[in-house]
Structures are given as C-alpha cells and as structure tokens.
C-alpha cells in the first residue's frame, strides 16, 4: 500500500471500531487489531490517537454533509431547499453517524484534533443553512434579518432534538422532532405555519 492508502486503511479500521465501541473507548490497540497489524504501524502514520479519531469522524460526517448539500443544491428554490435540509439532516432513530457525532461532542473537550474537526463541520452545516436563508431573503421569500444567527439557532434546535431521538430513544419520536423543528424554522424565516410541510 502507498502511505495514503495505509492511512485510509487505518481510518477505515478506526471507524469500524468506533462504530462498535464508541469514540471514547477506541484505542490504538483496537485499531491495530482490527487491521491485523501492530500498534506501531498506526503510530507511524498518525501522531496520536486523537488524530486518527478526528480523521475517522471527519470522513463519516463529511459523507452526510456532502449528501445533504447535494440534495439542497437540486431543490427548486430556497423553500424546497429548506424542506430538504430539515428532512435529510434529521437521521432515523438508528442512524449510527449521529451517534458518532454524539461521541465526538462528548470527547471534543479532551481531544483537540477532534474538537477542531467538530467545529469545522458544525460551521459547514451552519453555512449551508445560512446560504439557503440568504437566498430566500434575497428573493423576497423569507423575512429574516440575520440569516447567520437564524442558521445557528435552527441547527442547535435540531441537534438538541435529535439527541433526544438517538440517545434516549423513548423521549421523542422522529416525526414529532421534525414537526417542532419545522415549526420553529417557519418562525425564523417569517413564513406562515405549515409553509415547510411537504
């Protein structure tokens, strides 16, 4: 394998282990065992386990962001784009990538590389939503004086509600969560109630 292929294999193995055990308890030894190699190989390609986990988290999270961004780009206009975002951002109850997000947020305070990756991804999500809102404001479809701030509020609400769905399972169901997020987003954008319902 080339060095890049070897790094990719290490990240792939880290994702497998993190999905099974969680980010917080994934070790270099676990990753090496998953690959059938030695811990020394992992250390040769990465400065720390923090770096391995940050790359693994970034890879998994970036897939979701890219998928939603592509779906939003195909939307007929800002209103449909926002509906698409809301529906696709919120995972199903068994979505393992959001569980990975929960793990990453939990570990971010102790792992600087993971924290930096989490921040960068959060900003990317915020910029996606702010772009939708700004376009809607420019077209006269939305009434929102601060698209950037509104985007942060919408994402923060979604993240908090999704935590209830994914982590607690019994507190809220996905349908209720989406309804609340949609209602709040309509208020943020100055839309009539039900405007974002499909």
Secondary structure as a PSIPRED ss2 file (coil, helix, strand):
# PSIPRED VFORMAT (PSIPRED V4.0)

   1 X C   1.000  0.000  0.000
   2 X C   1.000  0.000  0.000
   3 X H   0.000  1.000  0.000
   4 X H   0.000  1.000  0.000
   5 X H   0.000  1.000  0.000
   6 X H   0.000  1.000  0.000
   7 X H   0.000  1.000  0.000
   8 X H   0.000  1.000  0.000
   9 X H   0.000  1.000  0.000
  10 X H   0.000  1.000  0.000
  11 X H   0.000  1.000  0.000
  12 X H   0.000  1.000  0.000
  13 X H   0.000  1.000  0.000
  14 X H   0.000  1.000  0.000
  15 X H   0.000  1.000  0.000
  16 X H   0.000  1.000  0.000
  17 X H   0.000  1.000  0.000
  18 X H   0.000  1.000  0.000
  19 X H   0.000  1.000  0.000
  20 X H   0.000  1.000  0.000
  21 X H   0.000  1.000  0.000
  22 X C   1.000  0.000  0.000
  23 X H   0.000  1.000  0.000
  24 X H   0.000  1.000  0.000
  25 X H   0.000  1.000  0.000
  26 X C   1.000  0.000  0.000
  27 X C   1.000  0.000  0.000
  28 X H   0.000  1.000  0.000
  29 X H   0.000  1.000  0.000
  30 X H   0.000  1.000  0.000
  31 X H   0.000  1.000  0.000
  32 X H   0.000  1.000  0.000
  33 X H   0.000  1.000  0.000
  34 X H   0.000  1.000  0.000
  35 X H   0.000  1.000  0.000
  36 X C   1.000  0.000  0.000
  37 X C   1.000  0.000  0.000
  38 X C   1.000  0.000  0.000
  39 X H   0.000  1.000  0.000
  40 X H   0.000  1.000  0.000
  41 X H   0.000  1.000  0.000
  42 X H   0.000  1.000  0.000
  43 X H   0.000  1.000  0.000
  44 X H   0.000  1.000  0.000
  45 X H   0.000  1.000  0.000
  46 X C   1.000  0.000  0.000
  47 X C   1.000  0.000  0.000
  48 X C   1.000  0.000  0.000
  49 X H   0.000  1.000  0.000
  50 X H   0.000  1.000  0.000
  51 X H   0.000  1.000  0.000
  52 X H   0.000  1.000  0.000
  53 X H   0.000  1.000  0.000
  54 X H   0.000  1.000  0.000
  55 X H   0.000  1.000  0.000
  56 X H   0.000  1.000  0.000
  57 X H   0.000  1.000  0.000
  58 X H   0.000  1.000  0.000
  59 X H   0.000  1.000  0.000
  60 X H   0.000  1.000  0.000
  61 X H   0.000  1.000  0.000
  62 X H   0.000  1.000  0.000
  63 X H   0.000  1.000  0.000
  64 X H   0.000  1.000  0.000
  65 X H   0.000  1.000  0.000
  66 X H   0.000  1.000  0.000
  67 X H   0.000  1.000  0.000
  68 X H   0.000  1.000  0.000
  69 X H   0.000  1.000  0.000
  70 X H   0.000  1.000  0.000
  71 X H   0.000  1.000  0.000
  72 X H   0.000  1.000  0.000
  73 X H   0.000  1.000  0.000
  74 X C   1.000  0.000  0.000
  75 X C   1.000  0.000  0.000
  76 X C   1.000  0.000  0.000
  77 X C   1.000  0.000  0.000
  78 X H   0.000  1.000  0.000
  79 X H   0.000  1.000  0.000
  80 X H   0.000  1.000  0.000
  81 X H   0.000  1.000  0.000
  82 X H   0.000  1.000  0.000
  83 X H   0.000  1.000  0.000
  84 X H   0.000  1.000  0.000
  85 X H   0.000  1.000  0.000
  86 X H   0.000  1.000  0.000
  87 X H   0.000  1.000  0.000
  88 X H   0.000  1.000  0.000
  89 X H   0.000  1.000  0.000
  90 X C   1.000  0.000  0.000
  91 X C   1.000  0.000  0.000
  92 X C   1.000  0.000  0.000
  93 X C   1.000  0.000  0.000
  94 X C   1.000  0.000  0.000
  95 X C   1.000  0.000  0.000
  96 X H   0.000  1.000  0.000
  97 X H   0.000  1.000  0.000
  98 X H   0.000  1.000  0.000
  99 X H   0.000  1.000  0.000
 100 X H   0.000  1.000  0.000
 101 X H   0.000  1.000  0.000
 102 X H   0.000  1.000  0.000
 103 X H   0.000  1.000  0.000
 104 X H   0.000  1.000  0.000
 105 X H   0.000  1.000  0.000
 106 X H   0.000  1.000  0.000
 107 X H   0.000  1.000  0.000
 108 X H   0.000  1.000  0.000
 109 X C   1.000  0.000  0.000
 110 X C   1.000  0.000  0.000
 111 X C   1.000  0.000  0.000
 112 X H   0.000  1.000  0.000
 113 X H   0.000  1.000  0.000
 114 X H   0.000  1.000  0.000
 115 X H   0.000  1.000  0.000
 116 X H   0.000  1.000  0.000
 117 X H   0.000  1.000  0.000
 118 X H   0.000  1.000  0.000
 119 X H   0.000  1.000  0.000
 120 X H   0.000  1.000  0.000
 121 X H   0.000  1.000  0.000
 122 X H   0.000  1.000  0.000
 123 X H   0.000  1.000  0.000
 124 X H   0.000  1.000  0.000
 125 X H   0.000  1.000  0.000
 126 X H   0.000  1.000  0.000
 127 X H   0.000  1.000  0.000
 128 X H   0.000  1.000  0.000
 129 X H   0.000  1.000  0.000
 130 X H   0.000  1.000  0.000
 131 X H   0.000  1.000  0.000
 132 X H   0.000  1.000  0.000
 133 X H   0.000  1.000  0.000
 134 X H   0.000  1.000  0.000
 135 X H   0.000  1.000  0.000
 136 X H   0.000  1.000  0.000
 137 X H   0.000  1.000  0.000
 138 X H   0.000  1.000  0.000
 139 X C   1.000  0.000  0.000
 140 X C   1.000  0.000  0.000
 141 X C   1.000  0.000  0.000
 142 X C   1.000  0.000  0.000
 143 X C   1.000  0.000  0.000
 144 X C   1.000  0.000  0.000
 145 X C   1.000  0.000  0.000
 146 X C   1.000  0.000  0.000
 147 X H   0.000  1.000  0.000
 148 X H   0.000  1.000  0.000
 149 X H   0.000  1.000  0.000
 150 X H   0.000  1.000  0.000
 151 X H   0.000  1.000  0.000
 152 X H   0.000  1.000  0.000
 153 X H   0.000  1.000  0.000
 154 X H   0.000  1.000  0.000
 155 X H   0.000  1.000  0.000
 156 X H   0.000  1.000  0.000
 157 X H   0.000  1.000  0.000
 158 X H   0.000  1.000  0.000
 159 X H   0.000  1.000  0.000
 160 X H   0.000  1.000  0.000
 161 X H   0.000  1.000  0.000
 162 X H   0.000  1.000  0.000
 163 X H   0.000  1.000  0.000
 164 X H   0.000  1.000  0.000
 165 X H   0.000  1.000  0.000
 166 X H   0.000  1.000  0.000
 167 X H   0.000  1.000  0.000
 168 X H   0.000  1.000  0.000
 169 X C   1.000  0.000  0.000
 170 X C   1.000  0.000  0.000
 171 X C   1.000  0.000  0.000
 172 X C   1.000  0.000  0.000
 173 X C   1.000  0.000  0.000
 174 X H   0.000  1.000  0.000
 175 X H   0.000  1.000  0.000
 176 X H   0.000  1.000  0.000
 177 X H   0.000  1.000  0.000
 178 X H   0.000  1.000  0.000
 179 X H   0.000  1.000  0.000
 180 X H   0.000  1.000  0.000
 181 X H   0.000  1.000  0.000
 182 X H   0.000  1.000  0.000
 183 X H   0.000  1.000  0.000
 184 X H   0.000  1.000  0.000
 185 X H   0.000  1.000  0.000
 186 X H   0.000  1.000  0.000
 187 X H   0.000  1.000  0.000
 188 X H   0.000  1.000  0.000
 189 X C   1.000  0.000  0.000
 190 X C   1.000  0.000  0.000
 191 X C   1.000  0.000  0.000
 192 X C   1.000  0.000  0.000
 193 X C   1.000  0.000  0.000
 194 X C   1.000  0.000  0.000
 195 X C   1.000  0.000  0.000
 196 X C   1.000  0.000  0.000
 197 X C   1.000  0.000  0.000
 198 X C   1.000  0.000  0.000
